[in-house]
Amino acid sequence: MLLEVRGLETFYGRSQVLFGVDLAVGEGEVVTLMGRNGMGKTTTVRSIMGLTPPARGAISFAGQRCHGLPPHRIARLGLGLAPEGREIFPTLSVRENLVATAANHRNVENPWTLERIYALFPRLHERQAQASFSLSGGEQQMLTIGRALMTNPRLLILDEATEGLAPLIREQIWQVIRQLKAAGQAILLIDKNLSHLLDLADRHYVMEKGRVSWSGTSTQLRAELAENQRLISV
């Protein structure tokens, strides 16, 4: 497996949020993390990236232990994050945001460039000189994904990639995610659109109260949902 997480336990102060979370993502897989708000999905992502270090458990990436490393070292291993809330550099232009994160630490033969990002998101090309704070929410989300891709990640983590966006923009981003999957990009995806997730993803993890309550393939999830509509509410 490319990413392996075992027994993850994470706290905010004295409050425990994750209770023994296990998950894995293989090369070229699209894997989802699903569940209602407040179930621990974003904390899981933050723990993987070292932003909220776990108290216990083990995380390895491409066979290398990475728990305990600072976030910048984890990113250099090949993990790229498009975080919930976008967190763009608001006073920088679109182009400056993309260039600021550009890196090819693994010497990828066909790395992501401005031209490739602009081809993926033509709207960013149109807005490249514009200050990022003035972009629409959908354009900011495109920029967040483009910025993560400019790090040439081996695993791309998308936290609420289509949350709160207009339907047309949502569909554009789903199309981009399909293109990335077709190109072999491994993706860990948090979202609430079950129909797209079932069609797109290889495997799923459902979280409830800081634990993985169910895991399986899209075929298994469809069968489970047919019998138990309360398995997941997203």
N, C-alpha and C positions, 0 to 999 in steps of 0.2 A: 504494500500500500504506500501511496505517496505521503499522506498525512495519517497519523495514528494518534488517537487521544484515548487514554486509559485512566479511569478512576478519578476524573477531574473534580476537585472540590475547591470552590472559590468563595471568599467572604468579602463583604463590605463592612469593615469594622468587625463587630462581633456577630453580625447577621450573616448566616450561611445562605448562599444563593444557589450554588451547584452542589449536587450530592452524587458523586461517583459517575460522572458522565463519560460514556464510551462512544466514540464514533470514528469513522475512517473514510478517507476519500482516495480512490485509486487514480492512476494516470488516465487522463482523458475522460474521467467520469464527471457527470453533473449530479451532485448530491444535495438534498434539501434538508433544512432544519426548520421544522414547522411547530406551531403551537400558538396559543393565545398570547397577548401582550403580558409581559411580566413573568413568563415561564422560564427565563434564563437563556434565551437564544443569543441575544447581544452580549451577555456576560460570557457565554461560551466563546464567542468570537474574540472578545477582548482578552480572554485568558489565553487563547491560542496565539494571539499577536503580542502577548506580553504587556498589554496596556493595563490590565488588571491581573497581576500575577496570581496563579492558583496557589493555594496553601498545600495541597497534596495532589498527587497524580503524576502522570507522565505524558509528555507530548514529543513525538518525533516527526521529522519531516525529511523525506528522502533518505531514511535510515539514520539521520543525525538527531541526537537529542537536542531539543530547543527550549524546553521549559527552563526557566531561570535566566535565559538570555534577555538582554534589553531589546525593546521593540525594533531599533534600527538594525540590530544583528539578525533578528528573525526575518525582517523584510529582505535583507540581503541574501537569505537562503533561497528566496524565490516565492514568498507569499505576498500577494498584493491585495490591499483592502480598499473597497469602496464603502465607507462607513455609513451607518444610519445618520441622517442629519447632514450629510454631504461634506461639511467641514472644508470647503474650498478656501483659498486665500482671497478674500473679497476685494481687496484693493488692487490685486494683480489682474492683468488682462487674461483672457482665455489662453492665449499662446504662452504667456509667462507661467500660468499654472501648470500647463503641460510640460514645459521645458524644465520647470523646477524639480520635477520628480524623475526626469528621464535617466535611465540607468540600464546597463546591460552587463551586470556582474557575471552572468553565466555564459557570456559570449554567444548568445543566440545567433544563428546564421541569418535569419530574416527578422531583425528586431522591429518592435513597434517604433514608428517615426511619426512626426507631425502629419506627414502626407497620408499615412495609413489611418491615423485617427480621424483626420478630416474626411477621408473616404468612407469611414464607418459612420461618422456623424457629420454630414454636410453642414448642419446648422452651426457647428462649432467653427467651421471654416468661414462662414459668413460673419461670425461674431468674434473672430480671432483677436481683433484689436480692442474689443470692448471690455470694460471693467467687469469682473465676474459678479460683483454684487448686483449689477443691473440686469443680469440674465433672468429669464423666467425659471420657475422651479424645475421644469422639465429639462431646460438647457443646462441648469446647474447639475442635474443628475447625469446627463450625458458627459459633462466635464469631469465629474467625479469618477465615472467609469473609465473615461479616457486617461485620466491622470494615473489611475491604478494600472492600466495596461502599459503605460509608458515606463513602468518599472520592469517590464518583461517578466511577469510572474509565471512561475510554474503552476501555482494554484491561485486562482482569482476568487476572493471572497466578496460576495455582494450581499450587503445587509439592507433589506427593504429597498430593493432597486427600483420598484415601481410604486412605492407608497405615496399616496396623495397626488398622483399625476393625472393629467387629463387623459381620456381614453386613447386619443390618437398618439400621444407621446408614449403611453404605456405600451402600445402595440409596436412602436418603433424600437423600444428597448427590448421587448421580447424577441423581436426579429434579430437584433444584434446578438442577444444571448444564444439564439439558435445558430447563428453564423460562427460564433466562438466555439460552440460545442462541435460543430461540423469540422472545424479546423483542429480539433483535438485538445482544446483548452480545458484543463480540469477546473471545475467551479464548485464552490460551496455556496449555496444560495438560500437566503431567507426571504420569503415573500408570502403573501396571503392569497394569491390567485391559484386555487386548487386545479382548475382546468388546465392552465398552462404548465403548472408544476408536474401534473400527472403525465402530460404529453411529452414533456421535455426531459425530465430527470430520470436517471438510472435507478437511484435508490433514495429512500427517505428516512429521516429520523423525526419522531414526534416527541416534543418535550412537554412535560407537565410538572410544575412545581420543582423545577431544578433538576429533574431526572429525565432520562430517555424512557418513555413509557411504551414505545413501539418502534420497530424498524423493519424495513423490507423494501421490496421492489415496487415499481408502479403497478404491476399486475396484482401483486399481493395487496397493495393499498386499495385498489379499486374493489377487490373482493371483500376486503375488511369493511370498507365504507358501505357496501351494499347491505351488510349485516348489522353494522354498528355505526349509525350516523353520528353518534357522540364521540367517536374515536378522536376526532380533531375538530376544533372550532378555530378558524383563523380569520 
